[in-house]
Amino acid sequence: MSRPLAPRPLAPPRPRPSRQRGRLSLGPLLALLVLAGGLTVAWWLMSQPPRVERRAPPPPVPPLVEAVTVMPRAVAPDLHGFGRAVAEREALLASRVAGRLESFAPGVLPGRLVEAGAPLAQLDDADLRLALREAEAALAQAEAALAMEQGEQQRARAEYQSFGRELPAERRALVLREPQLRSAQAEVERARAARDRARLDLERTTLVAPWSGMVQARLLGEGSEVGSGTELIHLVDVSRFWVQASLPGEALAWLTPAGADAPGSAVTLTSRGWPAGGQREGELLSVLPTLEESGLQAQVLIAVEDPLALDAEHRGEPSLRLGDVVRLDFQAIQRDDLIALPAAALRPGDEVWVLDEEERLRRRTVSVLHRDDRQVLVAEGLEAGERVILSPLGQPREGMALRTAPTPDERPAGAAPAEARP
């Protein structure tokens, strides 16, 4: 049998190095020093007042504006208005005798042209033919009575001469039957007038056109019984129409009405109902003596020849019809002593802003002769070569410095100016 091994003896534990009491390690000491330094620096920064470095403010930049150099030149205002077309001449043709309307002449229809003197309608003339025959018979009877009386007067004259004695004038007239002769002559004249009246009434049974025109309407139907003065046809002269329009009173100084030997101001007519680009030409005919009731504006008449464009001269142009509302652009008289400014240049109180030689604003009151939504015509207050400011300014001051934006030499009147900006 084997013998059990004896256990080895355990090695004794190695001794640990022992710490020295009363010594501090280096790490905590450094942390305390850093904390103390940070607190000291923070206290110092908080105890020092802030220092602000003051600098001089930059000079303000003058606002940028747009200006235009003014020069007197030949200008005219833009005058326009609206008007309605009316007939220069129209008539309601009426019968001058009583009778039955038998028929209208062929082609007498609304919208058709008729020539001057052309028959338009025919009335029944049977009664008037009989009246004419009676009048002619009465005339023949009166003429026979006059012839008989003339014979009696010759016989009385012969008897008076054979009497051989002179009578006073009154008695001699009775002896010679002079009153009877004058009565017979008067009866002949009366009968002749009745005959002429009957003949005229017979002619009037045919209604004729007094002048060339267009039939607007037939007012009665065939077979109607009409009396003297009954209207049968509405006729309109289409050789020329008028357009009646209203204008401000001050606009009349720029226009010329037509005279006996001089034409009036030219007028261009346009309408929304016409084809694109369509227009007609007219002439300022006259200025009416009354003002418009609502706006107290002056009323004018414009004449338009061949309004329906029936002649070859105006063929292809739009037709101007009665009742049309058209825009009117007048050709005003030009003046060469005025200064034209865009409408934006005029400030309240008829004032403009002018740039002097030092680029500073100067206020100027001007005399305005005409103003509209596009331009202003100045008569006095500006000199040639001065620069007028077009741009608006928020707080304009006399003498304030400005800068000008470059602009073309020729600027269309009424164009929008540039906004003022710093």
C-alpha angles and dihedrals in degrees: 000000000000120000119240116252115249116238118257116243114253118249114249115253117263112247117249119231110256123231120240113241120227097035125112123213120244097241101065090044092057091048091054091050093051092048092050091049092050092051091049093051092046091051090050094050092049093049094053117086116234116261116219118195109222119213130187111260114251116254113265115259112238115241117263113240138174119237137180129211111233127219129173112249141155106290139158130194124253104249118184138152144155129259143172125238116243132176118266090205130012134154140195101220111215134187114255094200134047122251147099119302103238102180149325119248117261111274094022095129132133109278095022124120121236129192126234111275094016115140113252107175139004127217126199106272103183095106093045092051089056090047089053092052090051091050092050091050092050089051092052090051092050091049090051090051090050091052091051091049091050088055091050090051092054090051091049091049091053092050091048092052091049090051088071096209133104117237129196115272095255094050092042090055090053093046091050091048094236095153091052090051093051090048091053091048090051091051089054092051091048092050092046091052090049089050092050092048092051090048091050092049089052091052090050092062084082110069111212133189112259091206140355113287148122126278108244097181145342105233100195137031128243113274095034119138109237133188133207107296097021110145114235110166136025108216126187128195107231098183091091137006131196127225114207114206140166126233135175112268094243090059091068091073089067096050136072121211118216116272135197093275104011131069122238128242114300117250128196117211125204133170137191089229093060125086117273110285093013116141141154132214124232141170131234101247106179148328114248119232095233131071126231110268099224103042101017090234127151117263122221136184123224119196120216118191120219092000094184092053093236097144122080090242092065100028112136094029120114117269119247108213132191111277095022114145109218137178115243123209111190125208100228128203113268124230124196098200098069134094117225117211131178111260090246091065095067115088128196114291094032090286131146131192116235128194113225126208091275093055092253129138119254124183117226131185113215137190108244116206097179137002134183138155092283110037146004124222113213121199101180139010102058133078128213113270097024119133117235120200116236101179122090119244127206098216110010115192131186109261097011115153118249140179123223124224116223110261132179117263093241114049122176111245112252097025114143112263124227117268116253111253133172 
